Amino acid sequence: MARRNHVLERYTPAEAEMVTGVNVALQRDWRRRGLLPETGGSHARYTASELAEMLLMQDFASEGLGPKIMKDLLGSAAEPLRKWVEALGWTKGVIELNDAIPRNQLPERYVLNVAGRTLSVGDLNEAFDRLAADTDRRYAFVCDLRRVAEAVVNKIPRPVWRREPPAAAKAVA
């Protein structure tokens, strides 16, 4: 979805803590456990979609879920969540989301996990229909990815996207 000459902004661990409530020490621990991307030896920086994943993991952890279950839940949520964050980042303060992106191009809004099986669904009625049809459910989670993305986009200190000068202009400068 990237527009020409635009790149995703990256945020520091302190900014991540401000947005998500996940302190810097826990961010380091989650990176060591493979729940957050490795830094490759440099200073940690996160995209807005990674902040959204972090916020979702914080919610999962507050419900008592361990790292393995969090990683499984995030596996199917990461791509639609990234699309929601990037789409909302384009529209923040400019135009309505529905005007910016055709409805048929929006990602799945809900992620549903029933007894360890994770599914992406488009609407809440479908999520509840799937819950009702499952006879082996021990637990179930339904995550509204758009709401998680909105929470992050509304709290971040800088826009999700920033404009990069064209390559020719960089060479002259």
For each residue, the residues with C-beta under 8 A, 3 or more apart:
1: 83 86 87 90
2: 6 7 8 86 161
3: 6 90 161
4:
5: 163 164 165 166
6: 2 3 161 162 163 164
7: 2 161 162 164
8: 2 47 48 49 86 160 161 162
9: 47 48 156 158 159 160 161 162
10: 45 46 47
11: 15 16 19 45 46 47 48 51 156 157 158
12: 15 16 43 44 45
13: 16 17 24 27 44 46
14: 17 18 24
15: 11 12 18 19 156 157
16: 11 12 13 19 20 22 24 27 46 51 54
17: 13 14 20 21 22 23 24 27
18: 14 15 155 157
19: 11 15 16 51 55 152 155 156 157
20: 16 17 51 54 55 58 152
21: 17 55 58
22: 16 17 26 27 30 54 55 57 58
23: 17 26 27
24: 13 14 16 17 27 28
25: 28 29
26: 22 23 29 30
27: 13 16 17 22 23 24 30 31 36 44 54
28: 24 25 31 32 44
29: 25 26 32 33
30: 22 26 27 33 35 36 54 57 67
31: 27 28 34 35 36 37 38 39 44
32: 28 29
33: 29 30 67
34: 31 71
35: 30 31 57 67 70 71 74
36: 27 30 31 46 50 53 54
37: 31 46 50
38: 31
39: 31 42 43 44 45
40:
41:
42: 39 45
43: 12 39
44: 12 13 27 28 31 39
45: 10 11 12 39 42
46: 10 11 13 16 36 37 50 51 54
47: 8 9 10 11 50 51 85
48: 8 9 11 51 52 85 86 89 152 153 156 160
49: 8 52 53 78 81 82 85 86 149
50: 36 37 46 47 53 54
51: 11 16 19 20 46 47 48 54 55 85 152 156
52: 48 49 55 56 81 82 84 85 148 149 151 152
53: 36 49 50 56 57 74 77 78 81
54: 16 20 22 27 30 36 46 50 51 57 58
55: 19 20 21 22 51 52 58 59 148 151 152
56: 52 53 59 60 73 74 77 81 143 148
57: 22 30 35 53 54 60 61 70 74
58: 20 21 22 54 55 61 62
59: 55 56 62 63 143 148
60: 56 57 63 65 69 70 73 141
61: 57 58 64 65 70
62: 58 59
63: 59 60 141
64: 61
65: 60 61 69 70 73
66: 69 70
67: 30 33 35 70 71
68: 71 72
69: 60 65 66 72 73
70: 35 57 60 61 65 66 67 73 74
71: 34 35 67 68 74 75
72: 68 69 75 113 116 118
73: 56 60 65 69 70 76 77 111 113 118 141 143
74: 35 53 56 57 70 71 77 78
75: 71 72 78 118
76: 73 79 111 118 119 120
77: 53 56 73 74 80 81 111 118 120 143 145
78: 49 53 74 75 81 82
79: 76 82 83 107
80: 77 83 84 107 108 109 111 120 145
81: 49 52 53 56 77 78 84 85 107 145 148 149
82: 49 52 78 79 85 86
83: 1 79 80 86 87 106 107
84: 52 80 81 87 88 106 107 109 145 146 148 149
85: 47 48 49 51 52 81 82 88 89 149 152 153 160
86: 1 2 8 48 49 82 83 89 90 160 161
87: 1 83 84 90 91 97 100 101 106 149
88: 84 85 91 92 97 146 149 150 153 160
89: 48 85 86 92 153 159 160 161
90: 1 3 86 87 94 100 160 161
91: 87 88 94 95 96 97 99 100 101
92: 88 89 153 154 159 160
93:
94: 90 91 100
95: 91 99 100
96: 91 99 100
97: 87 88 91 100 101
98: 101 103
99: 91 95 96
100: 87 90 91 94 95 96 97
101: 87 91 97 98 105 106
102: 105 106
103: 98 106
104:
105: 101 102
106: 83 84 87 101 102 103 109
107: 79 80 81 83 84 120 145
108: 80 111 120 121 122 145
109: 80 84 106 121 122 123 144 145 146
110: 120 121 122 123 124 126 127 142 143 144 145
111: 73 76 77 80 108 118 119 120 121 141 142 143 145
112: 118 119 120 121 127 130 131 140 141 142 143
113: 72 73 116 117 118 119 139 140 141
114: 117 119 130 131 134 137 139 140
115: 134 136 137 138 139 140
116: 72 113
117: 113 114
118: 72 73 75 76 77 111 112 113
119: 76 111 112 113 114 130
120: 76 77 80 107 108 110 111 112
121: 108 109 110 111 112 126 127 130
122: 108 109 110 126
123: 109 110 126 127
124: 110 127 128 142
125: 128 129
126: 110 121 122 123 129 130
127: 110 112 121 123 124 130 131 142
128: 124 125 131 132
129: 125 126 132 133
130: 112 114 119 121 126 127 133 134
131: 112 114 127 128 134 137 140 142
132: 128 129
133: 129 130
134: 114 115 130 131 137 140
135:
136: 115
137: 114 115 131 134 140
138: 115
139: 113 114 115
140: 112 113 114 115 131 134 137
141: 60 63 73 111 112 113
142: 110 111 112 124 127 131
143: 56 59 73 77 110 111 112 148
144: 109 110 147 148
145: 77 80 81 84 107 108 109 110 111 148 149
146: 84 88 109 149 150
147: 144 150 151
148: 52 55 56 59 81 84 143 144 145 151 152
149: 49 52 81 84 85 87 88 145 146 152 153
150: 88 146 147 153 154
151: 52 55 147 148 154 155
152: 19 20 48 51 52 55 85 148 149 155 156
153: 48 85 88 89 92 149 150 156 160
154: 92 150 151
155: 18 19 151 152
156: 9 11 15 19 48 51 152 153 159 160
157: 11 15 18 19
158: 9 11 162
159: 9 89 92 156 162
160: 8 9 48 85 86 88 89 90 92 153 156
161: 2 3 6 7 8 9 86 89 90
162: 6 7 8 9 158 159
163: 5 6
164: 5 6 7
165: 5 169 170 173
166: 5 169 170
167: 170 171
168: 171 172
169: 165 166 172 173
170: 165 166 167 173
171: 167 168
172: 168 169
173: 165 169 170
